[in-house]
């Protein structure tokens, strides 16, 4: 069976390797760089910059305590260069891994036809086609929007901006606000409506006051016009570099007319990642669902298995999400996220010990059904929240209830108080 995969990001690359492992003859076509947005422009970039931002914030805290007297200066050109060099090394590993999995990797633009894909003078016939072309930055319909940077431009700015105006209200806006405020920028976030509306109010309050306390957040403040040196709202003109972070738009132009798409350009799929066209599948950001790398990989596996005749369906129950700030802000929700609540401060431990005196050790919150013991929502703010939430997702998918954690033993010392909170609540059930 010949399978062609378009897009070498998390969804496409995972699908290609899975299908190859199942015995298919797989060709993966990527027009730019293996690894997609996550590796080359998104999550991994944030990780690299956030490591530097955390170092600066920790140094400032130690200076305040009189423990150190350091004054780190940021050479952003060197920071960006180091991030790019590291990404290139990771990308090389992914390329080798993909080829060693038996996938034929072609680096070029693809033109999609019915039953074939053209790349230059080459034509690749397919029995099944998997679309994993990802998504790009959404550009708001605001006059002068072309003057704003996007996440793609961050590593190419010459220095840390003195003033940074971020347009957006979600994860990308929050992450870059945390990074550049730590590096010395005066940061403002302009939200058309509410900031981080996916968060529980208590968790949002902690994020705004403790993790983004030096960032000015203007909710319900739409931007009217963007200039090369700032932006304009009803409240006036705000000078500084403008970063657009208003979300993502699926890259589905290559298959318009071949498959059905939604109002935002997302490819419409079912739980088996099948499109409206028989034999054509889609996965990852291009389907417009939950835009995280683990979900894209899961969808890629589902698409590959179904394309090889093995039944599989995507499972979106209790998908863990996170925001990369000084502490991880991680959460998951069920379809019924309300109920009884319990919350406690984070624990003292690695990366939080010196924050105890300032009351900045993080926070955990559980929302549960007191009658059934079902856990409906979890939120955690801590250095280890991202890892903890992934395991909690697995527990809840497997049907664990609040009383099942009564005898749970975590590794000590741990900074995440989720398990401690759940054990306490189980005794009250």
N, C-alpha and C positions, 0 to 999 in steps of 0.2 A: 504494500500500500504506500502510495506517495502522499506525504503530508507536507504542505508548505505553511510555515509560520511567518507572519510579518510582524516585526517588532522584537527587539532583543532586550526589553526590560524584564522586570520580575515575572510578569505574566507570560510573555512570549518565550523567554529563555527556559522557564520552568516547564512550559508545555512542550517545547521542543525536546528537552532532555527526557521528559516522561514518555513521550511518544516513541522516541528512539529506543528507550529501554524496553518498550513493549513490542519492539520488532519492526516498527515502521521505518520507511526510508524518508528521513526528515531533512528539509532544507529550511534554514532560518535566514531571513532577509532583514537586515538592519541598515538603515541609511546613514546613521551617524556613529553612535558609540554603544557597544554592548554595556548593559547595566541599566539603561534607561534613565529616566528623570531622577529616581531615588539615589542612584550611585553618583551620577555625574553632575546633578544640579540641585538635588533636594535634600533628602534625609541625611545622607552622608556628609554633605557640605555643612549642614546644621550641626552635626556631631563634631566635626573638626573645629568649627568656630566656637561652639559652645564649650569645648574643653578649655579654650583660651579664656573665654568669658568667666568660667568658673574659677580659674586660677586667679584672675584679677579680683573677683569678689572675695575669694578666700584671703588673698593677700591684704585687701583692705580691712577685713575683719580682724586679722592678726595684728595689723598695724594699730587698730583702735584699741586692742587689748595691751599694746605695748610689748607684744611678743616678738614682733619684727619691726624693721624700719625700712621696708622696701618700697620702691616707687617705680613699678614696671611701666615702661613706655612701649606702646604698640607700634610695631612696624607692620602695617597691614599688608604691604606688598609681600613681605616675607611670610606672613600668615597665609595669605591667599596662595602663594607659590607652594608652600608646604602642603596645603590641602589638595591642590591640583596634582602634586607629585604622588601623594598617597593614593588618591583616587585612580591615577593612571596605573599604579602597581596593582591595586585591587582589580581593576578592569582587565589587566593582563591575565590575572589568575582566572577570572570568569571566562575569558575567551578560551584559554587552554582547557579549562574544565568542560566547557560546552563542546568543543571539538573532540575531546577524548571520550565524550559520551556518545560519539558516533554521529553527531549533527554536522551537516554541511553548512558552514556559515558563509553567507554572501553579504559583503558590505557595499550597498548601493541603494538607489531609489527603486521602488517597485511600482509597477503599473498592474493593477488587478483586473483580470478578465474572468469570464465565466468558464472555469475549468483550467485556467492557467494564470501564471504571473510572469510578466516580462520584466527583465532586468537588463537594460542596455540591449545588446543583440541576442541575449540568452532568453530562452523561454522555458519555464518550469511548469509542467503539467501537474495537476494535483487531483487526488481522489477526495481529499479533505483539506480545507483551508482554515487556519486559526488566525484571527486578527488580534494582535496585542499591541496596537500602535499608541497606547497611552493617552496623555492629555497635555495641554499646554496652558500657559497663564491666561486667565480671562482678563480681557481689557475692558474696563468700565466705559460706558457711553458718556464720557465726560470730555468736554473741550480741552484739548492739549494733552490728552492721555499719553500721546507718544513721547512726552517729555519725562515720563516716570520710568524708573527702573522696575524690573521684575526680579524674581529669585534667580533667573538665569544670568543677571548682570552683577550680582553681588560680589563675586570673586574678581571682578575686573575694575572695581572702583579704585582710584589711586590711593585713597587714605580714608580713615574713619571720618564720616561726615560730622561737622560741628553740630548741625541740626538735621534730624531725620524725621520726616513726616511719612508715616505709614498709613496707607489707605486700605482698610480691611478690618475684619472683626473676628477672624478665626485663628486656626492653629499657626499658619504661616506668619500672620501679623504678630502674634504673641511671641513666637520663637525669635524672630529677627529683632523685635523690640528688646527682649531680654539680652540678646547678644550685644547689640550696639549700645545700649544704655550702659552695660558693664564696661565696654571699651571706651566710654567717654562721650558718646553722643547725647545731646538733648533730644529725647524721643517723644513724639506725639503720635497717638493712634487715632485715626478718624474713622468712626463706625457709622455706617448709614443707619443701623438700628442698634441692637445690643451687642456687647462684647462677650465672646465665648459663651454663647447661649446654650451650648451643649452641656455645660457644667452645672452641677448642683449649686444653688446660691451660696451655701457655706464655703464650698470649695472655690468658687469664683472669687469670693471676698478674700480668701486667704491668698490666692494668686495675685489679685490686684494690690493688696496691701503689703504682702510680705515678699513676693517674688518679683513683682513689677512696680514696687513702691516708688521708684524714681522715674516712672514713665507716666506721662499725662495722657489719660484715656478720655476721649470725647465721644460719648455715645449720642446717638440720634443727631449726628452732625454730618450730613452728606456734603461731599466735595462738589463745588460748582465748576471749578476750572483749575487746570494744572499748568504751571509755568516752568520754564527751565530752572528757576531759582526758588520755587515754592508752590503753594497752592492757595486757592481762595474758597472760603465757605461763607455762609451768612454771617458768621462771627468776625470775619475779616480775613486778611492775608497773613499766611504763616510762611516765613522764609525757611529755606532749607532744601536738601535733597528729598525727592519724593520717591517712595517705594510702593508700587502697586501690589497688593496681596489680597485680592478680592475673590480668589478661587481659581478653579480649573475648568477648561473646556475640552471635551473629548476630541482627539485627532481622528476623525472618521471620514474626512473628505475623500480618502483613497477608495472607499467602498460605498460612497453614496450612489444609490441606484441599484446596487447589488443586493443590499440588505436594508431592512427597515430601520429608521433611526427616530429618536424622540425629538422634542422641541429644542433641546440644548445640544443636539448632535450626537447624543449617546446611542450606541448600537443596542437595539432591543434584543434581549436574550431571555431564555427561560432558566430554570434551575440547573439544567444540564449544559448551560452556556451555548445552546443552539440558537442561531439567528433565524430570521424568516426564510433564509435561503437554505435549502437542504444541503447538507455536507459542509456548511460554513459555520464556524464557531467564533466566539469573541470572548475575551477575558481581560481583566485589569481595568485601568482608569477609563479606557475607551467605552466601557459599558455604563459609566456614570454612577456606579454604586458607592461602596465604602472605599475611599481612596487611600488604602494603606498597602504597603508592600506584602505583608503576610496574606491579606485577602486576595491580592493579585496572584500570588503564587498558588493559593488554594484554587482559585478559578482556573488558572492555567492547567493544573493537574486534572480538574474536572473536565475541561475541554479536551485535553489530550486523551483521557481514558474513554470518553464517549466517542471521540473520533476513531478510536481503535476498537470500538464495539464493546467496551466494558461500561456497564451502567454506573454512573456516579452523579451526585447532585451536590451543589454548593450548600453549605450549612452556615447561615449567618447568625445563629444564636450566640449570644454573649460574646460578640467580637470585641476584644480589648483594643482600646485606643489610648493614645498618649500625646503629651505636649512636652517638648524638650526645653526646660527652663533650668534654673539653678538646681532645682530638684525636679525629678520626673513628676508629671501630673498625669496619672493614668486612671482609666475608668472603663466600666462596661455596664450595659443596661439590658434588661429584658424588654419584651414588648409591653409589659405592665410595670413601669419603673417606680410606682408609688407604694407606700406602705408605712410601717413603723420605722423609726430612724434611731440610729445610735452613732455617735462620733467621739473620737478622742484625739488628743495631740499625738504627733509622731514620737517615736522612741529616741533616746539618746544612743548613739552608736557611731559606726564609721560614717564620716562626712557630716554628722549632725552634732557631735559632741560639743564643739565650740559655739553652737547656736543655742544651747540650752538657756544660757543667761539672758538671751534676747527673746526667748519664747518663739524661736523660729525652727522648730524641729520637724515641721510638717504636720500632716493631718490625715486621718482616715475616717471614712464614713460608710455605713452600711444601711441600705433600705431593704426591709424584709417583710414578709407576711407573717404576722405573729401566730396565725392559726395553722398554716400549713408548714411553716418553717422555710418556705422558698426565699431565696435571696434574689431580690429584684434589681438592685443596683449596687455597685461598689465604686468608691472613689478613694484614691490614695495619692498623697503628696509626700514623696520621700525619695532619697537617692536610689532606692531599690524597687520603687513602685512598678516600673515597667516589667521587671522580671516576675514579681509577685502576681501582677494582674494576669499575665499569660497563664500561669498555673491555675489561678482562680477560674479563668475561662474554661479550662479543661475540667475542673471539678464540677462546675455548674452545668456544663454540657452533659456530663455523666450523671447528673441528677442528684448531686450532693445537696443536702439541706443544712440549715444552720446548726442543728444538733450534731451533725456528722463531724464537726470540728472541735467537739468537746475535748477530745484527747489528742488533738493535733500538736505535734512538737516541731517547731521551726529551728533553724540554725541560729545560734547566738554568738555574738551580738548581731542583732538585726535592726535596721532603722524603720522597717515597715511594720506598722501596728495593726494591719488588717486582721491577721490571724488572732491576735490578742483580743481585738474588739469582738470578733465573731464568737470566740470562746466565751467571753463575758456575756454576750447577748444570748447565747445558747442556754445559759443557766437561768435566764429570766423568762425563757419561752414557756 
